[in-house]
Amino acid sequence: MKNATVIFGPEVDAAFRALIDYVELDEIPAVLDFLERIQERLVNTLSTFPEGGNRFQGNVRMKVVEKYTFLYEYHEGSNEVHILDMKGPGQNWR
């Protein structure tokens, strides 16, 4: 089976921007490296094992990477993983 395409949704982009906006200016390069590392791990893992995350609600699954929880759906027909949201450590979201 061909690897799934991983698509980051607007909520994830907004969460990334919020994290960058939260830190001091001199910390931004480290945060960008961290975010790139997270994205790479998600793409590598979910493109190969799109149904590997734990079930959350309905068709939504969750995958934890470096204490951040990502909510996603796998669309088998199009072979796409849609990452819907990112929740940081300590956020009360359940």
Phi and psi in degrees as a GROMACS rama.xvg file:
@    title "Ramachandran Plot"
@    xaxis  label "Phi"
@    yaxis  label "Psi"
@TYPE xy
-71.3583  145.448  LYS-2
-60.3183  143.552  ASN-3
-73.4682  151.455  ALA-4
-85.5546  132.478  THR-5
-105.274  125.898  VAL-6
-121.132  124.803  ILE-7
-90.7131  124.535  PHE-8
-81.0639  171.246  GLY-9
-62.2917  -29.4667  PRO-10
-66.894  -35.8383  GLU-11
-69.248  -44.4086  VAL-12
-57.784  -42.1201  ASP-13
-64.9354  -39.018  ALA-14
-66.32  -38.6164  ALA-15
-62.9928  -46.2173  PHE-16
-62.2025  -40.4118  ARG-17
-63.3911  -38.3953  ALA-18
-65.6901  -42.0037  LEU-19
-64.7193  -42.6216  ILE-20
-66.2747  -24.7438  ASP-21
-75.5203  -31.4073  TYR-22
-88.688  163.702  VAL-23
-68.2407  155.092  GLU-24
-54.8149  -42.3551  LEU-25
-73.0226  -10.7626  ASP-26
-92.4005  -9.64595  GLU-27
-58.2371  -45.0795  ILE-28
-57.8203  -40.3436  PRO-29
-66.8597  -38.4498  ALA-30
-66.8846  -41.1232  VAL-31
-63.03  -40.2071  LEU-32
-62.4898  -43.5391  ASP-33
-60.267  -46.5188  PHE-34
-65.4895  -38.2937  LEU-35
-64.1248  -41.1629  GLU-36
-63.1244  -42.9302  ARG-37
-62.5058  -47.7895  ILE-38
-59.7435  -43.1144  GLN-39
-62.8848  -44.1475  GLU-40
-62.7094  -42.5397  ARG-41
-63.0961  -47.4083  LEU-42
-62.6362  -46.1228  VAL-43
-61.8747  -42.7649  ASN-44
-75.5777  -52.0282  THR-45
-74.1887  -25.946  LEU-46
-69.4974  -31.3746  SER-47
-87.9409  -40.3253  THR-48
-126.293  71.2045  PHE-49
-64.4426  -21.709  PRO-50
-105.902  20.8899  GLU-51
-80.2418  -18.8104  GLY-52
-75.953  164.017  GLY-53
-72.4421  143.469  ASN-54
-67.9268  138.763  ARG-55
-112.356  -71.3596  PHE-56
-144.05  127.795  GLN-57
57.8054  -124.798  GLY-58
-88.7671  -1.25039  ASN-59
-81.715  132.627  VAL-60
-115.581  166.248  ARG-61
-132.88  146.469  MET-62
-135.724  127.345  LYS-63
-98.8982  128.902  VAL-64
-132.49  117.603  VAL-65
48.37  49.8571  GLU-66
73.3151  1.7582  LYS-67
-102.492  134.844  TYR-68
-101.058  128.992  THR-69
-112.111  129.872  PHE-70
-100.065  133.568  LEU-71
-149.638  163.754  TYR-72
-125.383  142.541  GLU-73
-105.472  126.367  TYR-74
-106.339  99.2668  HIS-75
-61.645  -40.363  GLU-76
-58.2698  -41.122  GLY-77
-98.434  -2.99998  SER-78
54.2073  49.5595  ASN-79
-125.047  141.429  GLU-80
-106.066  121.677  VAL-81
-106.038  109.187  HIS-82
-82.612  117.448  ILE-83
-90.3114  -36.8554  LEU-84
-160.917  160.334  ASP-85
-127.528  130.549  MET-86
-118.081  128.788  LYS-87
-81.2069  164.139  GLY-88
-62.4094  138.116  PRO-89
86.5825  -9.06224  GLY-90
-74.2957  134.555  GLN-91
-92.47  96.4413  ASN-92
-126.209  -8.56679  TRP-93
